[in-house]
Structures are given as C-alpha cells and as structure tokens.
Amino acid sequence: MIDVTKIAPTGKVIFGTTVKVIDLEKDESRTYKIVGDDEADLKQNKVSVSSPIARALIGKEEGDVVVVQAPSGAIEYEIEEVLHR
C-alpha cells in the first residue's frame, strides 16, 4: 500500500491522490480518490486506477484540462486541486 501523505506534494495526479475537478459543461465540482481496482467504490468517490477518468487524470496537474470518454460522450474536466491524503 502506498502512503501518499509521505510523498512530497507536486500538484500532479498519481495513484492514491484525491483530485478535485470541475465538470466544465455543467460547472460542477467533483472529488475523486484514485485507488486500486479492488478498492473502487463510486458511492465513496473512489475510482479505479484503470477507469477512464483515472487514466485521463494520471500525470496531469492542477489547472490542466482533460477529456474523458464516457458512455454518454466526451466530458471535459479541469483539475482544480490535487491532494495527497
């Protein structure tokens, strides 16, 4: 298990970080924690590292805009904040 609180904050999205994003079309804020496949639980805002949204966010940093291909179509998110907790 990775303890992200021990990693110096870089502002980049990595496995284990919590990411606050803004849905640019709906102007809604959402928060996701990137976790392993076995820990994923959307009701708790925990998304699998292999999910489309996590794959789009990994390696990006605060202020970046990412496009996630969802079943309903492309969704644009702006990364508002990356938290190591």
TIVOPA-526587 format. One record per residue: residue number from 1; residue in one letter; z, y negated, x negated of N, C-alpha, C in turn. Coordinates in steps of 0.001 Angstrom, whole numbers. Atoms other than C-alpha are relative to their C-alpha. Layout:
pos  code  nZ  nY  nX  caZ  caY  caX  cZ  cY  cX
NUM  a  Z  Y  X  Z  Y  X  Z  Y  X .
...
// end
This chain:
pos  code  nZ  nY  nX  caZ  caY  caX  cZ  cY  cX
1  m  0  1180  -837  0  0  0  0  -1244  -882 .
2  i  106  1245  756  -877  -3472  -1240  944  -1025  602 .
3  d  -897  1070  -443  1779  -6191  -1029  -670  -1322  -324 .
4  v  760  1225  244  -313  -9341  -587  896  -1196  -301 .
5  t  -910  1105  322  2792  -11523  -922  193  -125  -1502 .
6  k  -132  4  1464  2766  -10606  -4636  -1261  -519  -694 .
7  i  1258  484  554  -814  -11837  -5110  -33  -1517  132 .
8  a  78  1467  -34  -1277  -15488  -6025  -1067  -424  1009 .
9  p  977  457  -996  -2966  -17250  -3085  -1213  -665  -650 .
10  t  1245  551  545  -6598  -18023  -3881  -818  -698  1072 .
11  g  798  536  -1101  -7817  -19067  -448  -1132  924  389 .
12  k  1061  -966  -308  -10163  -16052  -482  546  1121  875 .
13  v  -355  -1105  -876  -10121  -13329  2127  -107  1301  -773 .
14  i  -29  -1325  618  -9100  -9946  711  719  951  948 .
15  f  -708  -1001  -774  -7717  -6722  2122  1476  -386  81 .
16  g  -1417  291  -192  -4254  -7374  3582  318  -1435  371 .
17  t  -279  1394  -349  -4624  -11101  4181  -108  -213  1507 .
18  t  113  456  -1384  -4201  -12828  7516  -930  -1202  -23 .
19  v  1038  1029  6  -7131  -15067  8403  -19  -711  1350 .
20  k  152  807  -1208  -7202  -17908  10908  -1435  -504  20 .
21  v  1397  409  -135  -10724  -18529  12170  -183  -793  1286 .
22  i  368  743  -1205  -12351  -20837  14691  -1344  520  471 .
23  d  1260  -394  -625  -14998  -19466  17034  -736  -1309  285 .
24  l  679  1292  -84  -17489  -22330  16681  -679  -248  1347 .
25  e  643  182  -1301  -19227  -21710  20013  1024  -332  1084 .
26  k  -1026  182  -1029  -16044  -21516  22095  1073  -1005  -407 .
27  d  -1011  908  535  -13964  -23848  19887  1404  565  241 .
28  e  -1282  -690  -161  -11135  -21287  19992  462  532  -1350 .
29  s  -591  -510  1231  -8785  -20341  17184  460  1440  217 .
30  r  -443  -1398  -32  -8096  -16682  16429  596  346  -1357 .
31  t  -626  -443  1241  -5984  -14929  13830  -153  1506  -111 .
32  y  171  -1423  252  -6744  -11534  12293  658  371  -1318 .
33  k  -502  -561  1251  -4988  -9421  9687  -935  1146  -359 .
34  i  928  -1045  437  -7301  -7204  7637  807  1164  -560 .
35  v  -800  -1177  328  -5829  -3710  7402  -900  1217  -192 .
36  g  731  -1252  131  -6850  -127  6700  -398  552  1355 .
37  d  499  -580  -1248  -8685  1947  9290  1116  570  873 .
38  d  -1069  -642  -760  -5520  3808  10303  1016  -984  573 .
39  e  -938  1011  -487  -3552  573  10911  -624  -933  1042 .
40  a  701  933  -884  -6169  -1248  13005  535  90  1426 .
41  d  -478  102  -1379  -4914  -2421  16402  -362  -1394  501 .
42  l  496  1302  -437  -6845  -5214  18081  1017  -739  870 .
43  k  -1023  647  -827  -3970  -5867  20514  1008  -764  -858 .
44  q  -897  675  940  -1901  -6871  17463  -780  -864  -984 .
45  n  892  805  853  -4857  -8762  15913  -160  584  -1403 .
46  k  214  -698  1271  -5141  -6168  13132  -1374  651  61 .
47  v  1361  -539  5  -8767  -5416  12289  -224  853  -1243 .
48  s  316  -916  1088  -10047  -2592  10146  -862  -678  -1047 .
49  v  778  541  1114  -11424  -3491  6731  -1478  371  137 .
50  s  1393  -420  -174  -14591  -1643  7785  -641  -564  1272 .
51  s  541  602  -1224  -15042  -3617  11034  -1003  -1103  -351 .
52  p  984  1059  279  -17932  -6096  11330  641  -1345  -358 .
53  i  -600  1295  300  -15621  -9120  11354  647  -8  -1381 .
54  a  -630  -65  1328  -13645  -7992  8299  -1063  10  -1092 .
55  r  1072  -44  1008  -16840  -7174  6390  -626  -1381  -197 .
56  a  562  1349  115  -18133  -10679  7157  957  -956  -710 .
57  l  -1003  921  552  -14867  -12346  6069  371  281  -1452 .
58  i  -441  -368  1352  -14043  -10428  2860  -807  -754  -1053 .
59  g  631  718  1106  -14749  -12503  -233  -292  -1464  297 .
60  k  248  1393  -371  -15179  -15745  1699  1310  -785  -163 .
61  e  -1199  816  172  -12754  -18675  1503  88  -1061  1083 .
62  e  -253  1028  -1000  -11281  -21456  3586  -1156  -997  36 .
63  g  1096  941  -178  -13987  -23723  5013  -1360  661  145 .
64  d  1277  -711  -127  -16735  -21084  4864  -279  334  1468 .
65  v  436  -433  -1326  -18722  -20253  7996  -661  1360  -166 .
66  v  571  -1347  51  -19548  -16597  8625  -604  330  1358 .
67  v  631  -473  -1235  -21775  -14922  11198  319  1478  139 .
68  v  -369  -1385  -276  -20509  -11712  12755  -940  531  1072 .
69  q  878  -637  -974  -22944  -9402  14511  848  856  925 .
70  a  -789  -718  -1005  -21099  -8291  17658  -951  593  1039 .
71  p  870  -574  -1039  -22434  -6162  20530  -576  -1059  950 .
72  s  459  1059  -907  -22720  -9357  22602  -931  -999  -689 .
73  g  855  907  757  -24703  -11110  19848  731  -588  -1190 .
74  a  -576  602  1199  -24038  -13207  16752  1074  -1019  382 .
75  i  -1101  939  -212  -20739  -15108  16623  274  -698  -1330 .
76  e  -300  780  1202  -20104  -17914  14130  1475  -368  -16 .
77  y  -1399  357  206  -16603  -18370  12764  111  -874  -1240 .
78  e  -369  762  1197  -15246  -20994  10388  1375  457  -424 .
79  i  -1293  -440  508  -12417  -19823  8164  883  -1236  -161 .
80  e  -911  1142  -14  -9579  -22241  8821  1082  139  -1065 .
81  e  -1107  -209  936  -6822  -20677  6701  82  1464  -379 .
82  v  -211  -1356  500  -6163  -17607  4573  1455  87  -431 .
83  l  -1435  -143  257  -2542  -16444  4475  292  1321  -691 .
84  h  -429  -1212  717  -1028  -13963  2028  1397  352  486 .
85  r  -1302  -418  -529  1728  -12497  4176  -91  1342  655 .
// end
